[in-house]
Amino acid sequence: MNEMTPKFDQSLLTTSNHERLLAFKQGRIIHPRLVTVLNTLMSWATEPVATQIVFVPGPSGVGKTTLLDVFEQKLVKHFLQQMQEDPGVIPVVRIEADPPHSNGLFSWSNFYIKILQNLNQPLAGAVTNRLRADELRRAMHKALTYRKTRVLIIDEAQSIGLVSSGRRLSDQMDNLKNLFNLTGVVIVLVGTYELLKLRELSGQIGRRSIREDFSRYHNKNFHSENKGQAKDNDLETFRDILLEFQRRLPVQTMPDFMPYFNYLYAHSIGCTGILKDWLTRALFRSLNEEGPTVTYEHLKQTALDSSICMQLINEAKYGEESFLREQALEDELLLGFDSYNPFISICG
């Protein structure tokens, strides 16, 4: 611990508790899992080729907001020259999908209005409440084309699939496909693993989309290109992330979290977003007590309940198991091919 140095502006120690909390909360750690997903998203968003929809599922608390913040910033930087040459261009639009109303229906009108507001269109004012969804949709298509929008990011996109019937669920994706067909915009859907229900609706949707999981760090062997090494690599990376967080906590004495690594991993289920929120709460407790550091007692006082952690793990396993099922289907698809031979007939 003596070899480690704090990684925050020391002047923060003379500021208010609020400013210290805000500084820690606003800080970002660009960790390996985030970098991998970010690079993939940038590739598909800037060179879309034939891909229309990108699905980014992940467990609650994995850090999707941080991912989208960095992704949006990189996209703006990528399109900066185009924006400077034409001030009317809005290449990136990011919205959050609202959950269905009490009647179980997702509001496409609200969805279109949010996009119009991001595109600075006057139609998105109070008068929109009197417009029908199809009128708003036409206005949105026109605005996206006029603004030369290239990427539409939809956060909490699983809300689109929270409808009361299979037919309506299919209609949801038809609306998104129609959006791409008319504008050419690449749609990035980010949400929990419930999002996968939308992609699994049909082969037509599947062939026009890709899936890029933003997964947690695992404490057991999980399918990867380096089988047998996943456990050690994930836990080692999570340890590095935890060390980085402890260096960034604006307290007089740097805490030592390593003796409590298992506890911190278990109650964050390997999700950096959950971990950061937890450390923010612990920091709040420490500052209110005017203590010199964040202690194990602060961690225990602010940890998620075990029952909540188990619920989060079970939700995460749904998506993780679907990933493993995909790998099994790949093996089944290639069954019978001992090695690649271009002259082997698929039919026999």
C-alpha positions, -999 to +999 in steps of 0.1 A: +000+000+000+029+024+007+039+021-030+005+033-042-002+070-046-036+087-046-050+095-080-070+127-075-065+164-072-052+169-036-070+203-035-102+183-032-094+175+004-100+212+013-134+213-005-169+204+007-182+169+011-205+175-018-176+185-041-156+155-031-185+131-037-192+147-071-156+144-082-155+107-074-189+101-090-180+119-122-147+101-126-146+073-152-125+042-153-120+029-189-115-008-181-108-037-206-144-050-209-156-015-217-128-009-242-137-041-261-174-032-265-166+004-273-142-005-301-168-029-316-196-002-314-173+024-331-166+000-359-202-008-366-214+028-361-189+044-384-187+017-410-221+001-409-219-019-441-249-042-440-256-040-402-287-020-393-292-028-356-266-034-329-278-051-297-258-044-265-272-065-236-257-066-202-267-071-165-280-042-144-251-022-130-225-033-154-217+003-164-237+008-195-242+046-188-204+051-187-201+031-219-227+052-237-211+085-224-177+076-238-193+061-270-213+093-276-182+115-271-161+094-295-188+095-321-191+133-319-153+136-322-154+112-352-180+134-370-166+167-358-153+178-392-187+172-408-204+191-380-180+220-385-186+221-422-224+219-418-237+233-385-271+218-392-257+182-389-266+162-358-248+129-364-257+112-331-289+111-312-292+094-278-324+088-260-338+066-232-368+045-239-396+049-215-413+018-199-448+009-212-478+028-198-502+012-173-521-003-203-491-024-212-483-004-244-450+011-254-456+048-264-441+053-299-454+089-298-432+097-268-403+079-285-406+100-316-410+132-296-378+125-277-359+121-310-374+153-324-364+171-293-328+159-297-329+171-333-341+206-322-373+203-342-401+228-333-427+200-338-415+185-305-433+212-285-465+210-265-486+207-297-472+171-302-497+158-277-524+164-303-505+146-331-509+110-340-480+086-339-479+082-377-476+120-381-448+121-355-430+092-372-430+110-406-417+141-390-390+121-372-379+104-404-377+137-422-357+153-394-332+125-392-326+127-429-323+165-428-299+164-398-279+137-416-280+116-384-258+085-386-263+068-352-294+065-330-286+052-295-315+039-274-307+033-238-330+011-216-341-004-249-356-035-233-386-012-225-396-015-262-401-052-258-422-050-226-455-055-243-485-077-237-485-100-268-462-116-293-478-098-322-471-064-307-435-075-299-430-083-335-445-049-344-419-032-323-390-045-343-409-037-376-410-001-365-372-001-359-365-018-392-387+007-409-367+035-392-335+022-407-349+015-442-361+051-445-331+069-430-301+046-431-294+054-394-276+027-374-296+018-344-277+009-312-300-008-286-286-009-251-303-026-221-306-055-198-307-091-211-345-087-216-334-069-247-325-103-264-362-111-268-364-085-295-335-100-314-348-135-312-381-127-329-371-137-364-343-147-387-348-115-407-341-094-376-311-116-368-294-113-402-296-075-400-282-072-365-252-081-344-250-088-307-222-074-285-225-084-249-213-060-222-208-086-196-197-086-160-164-099-147-168-136-137-155-155-107-156-188-125-146-202-159-168-188-186-167-193-223-140-172-240-113-175-266-089-185-237-108-213-221-094-221-186-080-187-182-112-167-180-114-170-142-080-157-134-081-130-161-115-117-150-107-116-113-073-101-119-088-073-140-115-067-114-088-064-088-070-038-109-103-019-112-108-020-075-073-007-069-079+021-093-111+031-074-094+031-041-067+054-055-094+078-067-113+081-034-107+117-021-099+109+015-070+117+037-057+081+040-060+058+011-081+027+020-068-009+015-096-029-001-076-060-009-083-079+024-120-075+015-117-084-022-140-114-021-166-094-002-164-065-026-166-088-056-195-108-043-217-078-034-210-061-067-214-095-087-185-084-108-202-053-122-182-021-122-213+001-121-226-015-089-191-013-074-188+024-081-222+032-067-214+012-036-181+030-031-198+063-035-222+054-007-194+043+015-175+075+008-206+095+017-207+077+051-170+083+057-172+120+049-203+125+071-184+110+100-154+131+091-133+100+091-098+098+075-107+069+051-133+045+039-134+015+062-147-020+061-175-009+084-185+017+058-185-010+031-207-033+052-232-005+060-237+004+024-235-029+006-265-043-013-284-069+006-275-105-003-310-112-015-307-083-040-273-096-052-287-130-058-316-115-078-291-096-099-270-127-104-300-147-116-309-120-140-274-119-154-273-157-158-302-155-182-281-136-207-249-154-200-266-188-205-281-176-238-245-167-249-234-203-241-265-216-260-253-196-290-220-214-289-236-248-286-258-240-316-226-230-335-211-264-327-243-281-339-244-260-371-209-272-380-215-308-369-202-332-395-175-309-408-142-324-396-123-297-414-130-270-439-133-283-475-149-260-501-159-290-522-180-306-495-217-303-503-238-290-474-266-312-486-246-344-485 
